[in-house]
Structures are given as C-alpha cells and as structure tokens.
Amino acid sequence: MDKKRKVVVKRSFRDNLKRIFEFIRGQSVSNAEKFKDGIKPKLEEIEKHPEAHPKIQGLENKDGEYRSAKYMKSFKIIYYLEETLLSFLGIIHQKQDTQATKDLVEKNEDDKK
C-alpha cells in the first residue's frame, strides 16, 4: 500500500465482535480465544492489502468500495475503502451475509451524512 489511510473501527464492528465472541465462548472457551487472538492480525493484513479482498457486488459507491474478507471458516469482515480511509464496519457469519451486509452498509452511509 503506497498511500497512508486513516483506519476507523466502527462501533458496529466492535459490537459484532463482542456478540460473536460471547456466543463462541458459550460453546468453547478455547475456540473463542482463537477467534479473538486472530482478529488483530487479520485486520492488520487487510490494512496492508485492502484491495486483495473482493468487492461486494451490488454495493457500488462513487466515493469508495465495500469489500469483504473471509475470517476463519465461517465469518466475513465487512469494510469500506476510500482513497484516504479504511473503515471496518462489521463482522458477520456467512449465513447472515446478504441482509446483515446491507444493514452495515446502510448504517455507514447514514454516518457519512
């Protein structure tokens, strides 16, 4: 990445992360720890190479791009990429994909107004 982008972790991302962690912890403490321990390195990888992950089809935007990165086996990190900004919007289970992604995008668009 040649350009230095400001990185923002939205409240929706933190809320999603906490909810998922608590759910996993209810089933397996060790899996919850793996989930938590892997997040920071994954976010750093996205920060270094944000264009490496696919654009989310149908969510074009004139100012930036909505993208998703697979995390572990079942989750997607949803983020918004502009020339000078990288916003982590949320993390969702792949089964939630369509509506949950649209909800995160809508919230991000409202926040930009």
N, C-alpha and C positions, 0 to 999 in steps of 0.2 A: 504494500500500500504506500503510494507516494505521498498522498495528502494526509494531513493530521485531522481527524474528525473528532468532534465532541461526542462523547458517549453518554447516553442517558438510559438509566434503567427505570422504567415506568413503574408506578405503584401496582398496576395490573400484573406486571411480571412478578414482582415480589409476592403479591397475594396468591397468584397461581402456584408459585414455587412452594410457599408455605403450606398451602392446601394439599398439594401432591405429596410433599414430604410427610405430612401428618398421616395421610391415607396409607402410604407405603409403610411407615413406621408401625401402623396398627397391624400390619401383616408380617413384617420382618424388619427388625431394627438394623440388621447388617445391610439389607438392601437399601434402606432409607439412607444410611451413611454413605453407601456407594453413590447413590443418586446425588446427595448433597456435595460430596467430595469432587464429583466430576463436572459440576456446573461451572465453576470458575475457569478451569482450563478450556472448556468448550466456548465460553464467552470470549476468552482471550483469542482463541483460534478464529472465531467469527470476526473479531475486531481487526485482526491481521489480514484476513482474506474474506471480506464480506461478500464479494461478487462470486465467490466459489459455490455458493448455495443458490438453488433455483428461485426464480421469481415466482410469486404466487399468481397463477393465471386468473384473469378476470378482475384483477385489482390494480389496474394501471392507474398511475397518478402522474400529473405533469411535473411535480416537484421532486419526486423520488420513486423508490421501488419498495414494494412489500416483498419480503423474502422469508423463506423458512429453512431451518437447518435441523436435520434429524438428530435427536439426542437419545442415547441408549437405544433400546429396541422399539419403544412404543411412544416416544414423545417428539414433539416439534417445538422448536424455539421460533417464535414469530418476531420479525424485526423489520424496521423501516429504515431505508438507506437513502440519504441525500448526499450531496457533494461534501457538505461540512458537518453532517450529523448522522449518528447511528443510534437509533432508539430501539431498545429491547422492549417489546410490547407485552409478551406473554409466553407462557409455555403451556402446551395443551397435549392431551392424549390424542393420538392419531384418530381414534374413533370419534372424537369431537370435531374433527377437522373443519368441516365447512362452516357451520354456524358459529362456532367459537372463534374462528379466524375472522369472520365478518364482524363479529361483535368487537374484537380488539381493534380492527381497522376503523370501524365507526367511532370508537372512543378516541382513537388517535386523531382522526380528522376533526372531531369536536374540540379536542385540546389545542389544535393548531389555530382555531378561530379566535 
